[in-house]
Amino acid sequence: MATVAAAKDKYRSFLDDEADNVQWRHGAPPSYDDVNQLFEQGRTKEWKEGSLEEIVQNAIKTWEMELSHKVRLQDFKSINHEKFNLIVNGREGLKGEEALKMGSYNALLKNSLPKEFQYYKADEESFESSHEAFRSAFPRGFAWEVIHVYSGPPLIAFKFRHWGIFEGPFKGHAPTGETVEFYGIATVKVDEGLKVEEVEVYYDPAQLFGGLLKAPPISISSSPTHHASACPFHSSS
């Protein structure tokens, strides 16, 4: 199991150049080798180097990496610490410390439906349990790409695709081996230094959970071994 990225990650900034100055969630920078391979094999767009689409795509990957793997908000270099706000599907925004405590999955999947209608109960999940649930379901990672960019800075609007191969159990449901994906749109407001001030995301969670809950439930005792998903340095998107 590789605990430190062996080479500079070509899609994410601030990952390999400051290991001694950052408090990493698992003690060292993560490796994105597996999900980078999934991304390159499954992407529907290959953007020209230096294009606005590539810049936006890499910027969001960098922000997601910091949110998932850096312990202290002060170590984030991709955001404006004072102004950062994350809004999902029109809900009340989350400030930087709130999003960091909650984790990316819980922040994106939290909803106000009655509990009996919730596909995923974010209020009952910790940062760690939420990430483990998706590492289990997607051992090769949960890849992300920009499909189209509608406007450039300071207010960037774009369409995205998120996908993974459902090869491990998810919340007691058997894997199908199929690609599970969903699409969404987002806006990102940046300051003069191109640091993120606000992220606003809209998507339909049913697209994601329709694939994850497709197979019948399985008992815990018959769940497949988590194999690669158990590695805390295996990153998701």
N, C-alpha and C positions, 0 to 999 in steps of 0.2 A: 504494500500500500504506500503510494507516494504521499508524503506529508507536506511537501513544499513544491510549488510549481517549478519545473526544471528549466523552463525558458520563459522569456518575457511573453506575456499574454497579448496577442495582437488585437484583441477586441476590448480590453479593459485597461484603463490607466490606474496608476496608484496602487498596483497590486504587487509588483516585484521589486520596487525600488526603495522601500522604506521599512523593511521587516523589523529593524531594530527599534523603530520609533513608534510603532503602532501596537495597540493591544488587540490581538486577533482573538476571535471567539474560541478557536481551538488551538491557540498557541503558536500558529504559524500561518503564512498566507495559504489559501486553498489552491488546489489544482483544478482547472476547468478543462482538462484535456478531453475527458469523456463527452461532456456536453458540447464542446467545440466541434468534436467529430460528428456528433448528432446534428448539430446546426449546419455544418458544411454539407452533410449528406442529404438533409431534408429541407433546406431552405428553398423558397420559391423565387427569391430575388438575389442577385449577386451584384451589389452596388459598386460602382467605380471608386477606386481609392481617392479620397479627398472630396467626394461628393457630399452634398448636404445630407442625403439619405444615410450614407455610411457614418458621418459624424454624429447624427442623431442616434442611430442604432448603437454605436459604441458608447455614447454618453449615457444612454439608459442602462446598458449592460454594466457600466462602471458604477452607476448609482445603486443598482440592485446588488452588486458585489459588496459595496460598502455597507449597505443596510443589512445584509445577511451575515457578514463576516467580521465587521469591526464592532468592538464593544463600546467604544466611547464616541459620542457625537463629535467631539473636538477633533477626532482623527479623520472625519469626512472631509474630502477636498472637492467633492462634486456639487455641494449645496451651499446656499447662503444660510448659515446657521440661525440667524435672527428671523428671517422671513419665511423659512421653509414651511410648506403646508401641503398635505396630501389629501385629495378629495376623491372618493370612489363612488360612482353611481349616485352623485348628488348628496351623499351623506355629509355630516359635519366633518370639517377638515381635521387632520391629525398633524400636530407640530412634530418637529424632528425627534425629540425625546420620546414622544408617545409612539411614533412609528417604529423607533428603534426597540422599544420595550415590547411592543406587540409582535413585531416581525412582519415580513412582507406578505406571507400567506394570510395571516389573520387580518392584516390591514385590508387586503384586497377582497377577502371572503366574508367579512363581517356584514351582517344584514339585520333588518328589523322585523323579519317575518316571525310569526309565532313559532316556538321551538319545534312543534310537531311537523312544521312544514320546511324546516331548515335542512338543506342537504348536508351542511357542515356547520357545527356549532362553535364559532370562533371564540365565544366567551368562555368556553370550557377547555380551550386549548392554550398551552404555553407556547412560547417561542420555539422551544426545543421539540415539543410533541408535534407541532404543525409542520416543521421542516422534516421530521422523521417520517410523517405520514406520506409526504410526497416523494421523499427519497426512496421509500419502500415501493411506492407505485411505479416510479420512473427511475430504475437503477442507472440508466444511462444519462439521466438528467432531464430537465424540462427546458427545452430550447425556445428562443425568442427571436423574432425578426421584425424589422420594419417593412411594411408592404407598400406604403405610399406616404410621402411628406407633402402636406398641403401648403405650409407656410414656414418661413424661416424665422430666426430670432428677431425680436425678443419673445414673441409668442409663437412657439412651434406647435403645429397641429399635425398629427400623423395617424395612420392606421397601422395596427400591428397584428401579428399572429404568434400564438404560444402553443407549443406542442411537445408531446413525449410519447414513448412507446410503453404501453401499459403492461409491464412484465412482472410486477410484484403485487402483493395484496394491498388493497386500500380500504381501511376501516371495516375489515371483515368481509370484503368482496374479493372474489377471485380475479386474477388478471386475465385479460383476453388476448394479449399479445398484439392488440391493434393500436394504431395511432390515435391518440386522444388530443384534440385541439380545440382552440377557441380563438375568435377574432375580437378586436375591440378598437376603439379610437381614444386618443388622448391629446391633451394639450400640456405643454411644458413652458412655463414662463421663466426666463433667465435674466440675470442682471448684466451689467456691462462687462463683467469678467466671465460671462457664460456659466456662472454658478446657478443652480436651480433654486428658484424662489417658490414655485408652486407647480404641483403635478395634479392634473385632473383626468381621471380615467373613467371610461364608460364601456361596459361589456355585459354579456348575459352569462351568469354563472351556470345556467342550465346546459349550455354548450359543453362545459367542462365536465359537470357531474353526470350528464347523460351517458358519457363514455365510461366514467369510473364506477358507476353503479349499475352498469349493464348486466354484469354477470351475477349469478345467485350468491347469496351469502355463504361464507365458509366458516367452519369452527376455528377457533384460535389454534387448537392442537394440530390442525391439518394445514395451517398456513405454511407456504414455502419459506425457506430460510431467506433472510434478507440479503445475504451475500454482499454485493458491492454497496448496497444502500446503507450498510452499517458504518461505513467509513465516514467520519465527520468531515473529511477534507474533500469529499466528492460533492461538487457544487452543481446547482440545479439549473441555472438559466443564463 
